[in-house]
């Protein structure tokens, strides 16, 4: 495995912002090289699940994200696979 990337639709996300009251959004992760890890299971997590809820899809390639409340500095969202992980910052605003 060389890397994991996180996308919203087809746009790669280095970070993103959600506001209180926003509808949940679904992001996806891709493990590269694709042909070697097409069946890989991913683990989604964040550093504060009291303010940000993650609901992974059954195949673990996608994850529904929901803001529960605002938090200064946001949260760190991490996706991991086979000992490799990739993290981005999610800002949670009013």
NORJO-V118061 format. One line per field, one symbol per residue. ss: DSSP state (a for helix, b for strand, c for the rest). phi: phi as a letter, one per 30 degrees, with the letter a starting at -180 (. if undefined). psi: psi as a letter, one per 40 degrees, with the letter a starting at -180 (. if undefined). A space follows every 50 residues. Layout:
# NORJO-V118061
ss = ???
phi = ???
psi = ???
This chain:
# NORJO-V118061
ss = ccbbbbbbccbbccbbbbbcccccbbbbbbbbcaaaccccccbbbbcccc cbbbbbcccccbbbbbbcccbbbbbbbbbbbccbbbbbbbbbbc
phi = .cabbcbchccdcdaabbcejddebccbbbccdeddbdcdccccabdadd cbccbddedidbbdcbdcadaeiibccbbbahicbbbbccdccd
psi = hdihihihbehhhdiihiiheiiiihiiihhihdddfdeihihhiiegee ehhhgiideedihhhhhdiihheaihhhhihfeiihiihhhhi.
